[in-house]
Amino acid sequence: MEQTKMINENWDLGSLYSGGTESQRLREMITCLKNNIGLQIEIINRLELPIERNNIPDLLSLLQEIQEIMNGSLEVDDFLICLYSENVEDTEALYLLEESAQIKTDFETLKSSIPTT
């Protein structure tokens, strides 16, 4: 019977957001995600339905923004989960995880505001 080797890898979290919970870049990303979700909801609310052919570029731009928000949200959330796993006593990481959970909730609101007709 062959033995399975365990691979122990440590991710270099500092390569994503240097400084961990103190990272200015991380905080800016969280703020940017929150603001951009609100902005995209406003844009969706102003959409005139049905979408006319000349509005297709605006719609594509909107969808690209939504994709970028989703990617950023996943990156931040994964980073914070790893950061908190390294030190479960890091209360700031826990606080930021709660903010990340709110971003995910807001993102769901954004998705549900997209018209389906």
C-alpha positions as CSV (number, residue, x, y, z in Angstrom):
1,M,0.0,0.0,0.0
2,E,1.4,3.3,-1.1
3,Q,1.7,6.0,1.5
4,T,0.3,9.4,0.7
5,K,2.6,12.3,1.3
6,M,1.2,15.4,3.0
7,I,2.2,18.6,1.3
8,N,2.5,21.5,3.7
9,E,2.3,24.8,1.9
10,N,2.3,28.2,3.3
11,W,0.8,30.9,1.2
12,D,2.6,34.2,1.1
13,L,-0.4,36.3,2.1
14,G,1.7,39.5,2.1
15,S,2.1,39.1,-1.7
16,L,-1.7,39.9,-2.0
17,Y,-2.1,42.6,0.7
18,S,1.1,43.5,2.5
19,G,0.5,44.2,6.1
20,G,-2.4,41.8,6.7
21,T,-5.3,43.5,8.5
22,E,-3.3,46.7,8.5
23,S,-2.9,46.8,4.8
24,Q,-4.0,50.1,3.3
25,R,-4.5,48.4,-0.1
26,L,-6.9,45.8,1.5
27,R,-8.9,48.6,3.2
28,E,-9.1,50.5,-0.1
29,M,-10.2,47.4,-1.9
30,I,-13.0,46.8,0.6
31,T,-14.2,50.4,0.3
32,C,-14.0,50.3,-3.5
33,L,-16.1,47.1,-3.5
34,K,-18.8,48.6,-1.3
35,N,-18.9,51.8,-3.3
36,N,-18.9,50.1,-6.7
37,I,-21.8,47.8,-5.7
38,G,-23.9,50.8,-4.8
39,L,-23.0,52.5,-8.0
40,Q,-23.8,49.5,-10.1
41,I,-27.2,49.2,-8.4
42,E,-27.9,52.8,-9.3
43,I,-26.9,52.2,-12.9
44,I,-29.2,49.1,-13.0
45,N,-32.1,51.1,-11.6
46,R,-31.7,53.7,-14.4
47,L,-31.7,51.1,-17.2
48,E,-34.5,51.6,-19.7
49,L,-36.2,48.4,-20.6
50,P,-36.2,46.8,-23.0
51,I,-32.6,47.2,-23.8
52,E,-32.2,48.8,-27.2
53,R,-29.4,47.8,-29.6
54,N,-27.6,51.2,-29.0
55,N,-27.5,50.4,-25.3
56,I,-25.7,47.1,-25.6
57,P,-22.2,48.6,-25.0
58,D,-23.5,50.1,-21.7
59,L,-24.9,46.7,-20.7
60,L,-21.6,45.0,-21.5
61,S,-19.8,47.5,-19.4
62,L,-22.2,46.9,-16.6
63,L,-21.6,43.2,-16.8
64,Q,-17.9,43.6,-16.8
65,E,-18.1,45.8,-13.7
66,I,-20.2,43.2,-12.0
67,Q,-17.6,40.5,-12.9
68,E,-14.8,42.7,-11.5
69,I,-16.7,43.2,-8.2
70,M,-17.3,39.4,-7.9
71,N,-13.6,38.7,-8.5
72,G,-12.5,41.4,-6.0
73,S,-14.9,40.1,-3.4
74,L,-13.7,36.5,-3.8
75,E,-10.1,37.6,-3.5
76,V,-10.7,39.7,-0.4
77,D,-12.8,37.0,1.2
78,D,-10.2,34.2,0.5
79,F,-7.4,36.4,1.8
80,L,-9.3,37.2,5.0
81,I,-10.2,33.5,5.6
82,C,-6.5,32.5,5.2
83,L,-5.4,35.4,7.4
84,Y,-7.9,34.5,10.2
85,S,-6.9,30.8,9.9
86,E,-3.3,31.8,10.6
87,N,-4.4,33.5,13.8
88,V,-7.9,32.9,15.1
89,E,-7.3,35.5,17.9
90,D,-6.9,38.3,15.3
91,T,-10.0,40.3,16.1
92,E,-9.4,42.7,13.3
93,A,-9.4,39.9,10.8
94,L,-12.7,38.7,12.2
95,Y,-14.1,42.2,11.9
96,L,-12.9,42.4,8.3
97,L,-14.5,39.0,7.6
98,E,-17.8,40.4,8.8
99,E,-17.3,43.3,6.4
100,S,-16.6,40.8,3.6
101,A,-19.8,38.9,4.5
102,Q,-21.7,42.2,4.1
103,I,-20.1,42.8,0.7
104,K,-21.2,39.3,-0.4
105,T,-24.8,40.1,0.8
106,D,-24.7,43.4,-1.1
107,F,-23.4,41.6,-4.1
108,E,-26.4,39.2,-4.0
109,T,-28.6,42.3,-3.9
110,L,-26.8,43.7,-6.9
111,K,-27.3,40.4,-8.8
112,S,-31.0,40.3,-7.9
113,S,-31.5,43.8,-9.2
114,I,-30.5,42.9,-12.7
115,P,-33.6,42.8,-14.8
116,T,-34.5,39.5,-16.4
117,T,-36.7,40.7,-19.1
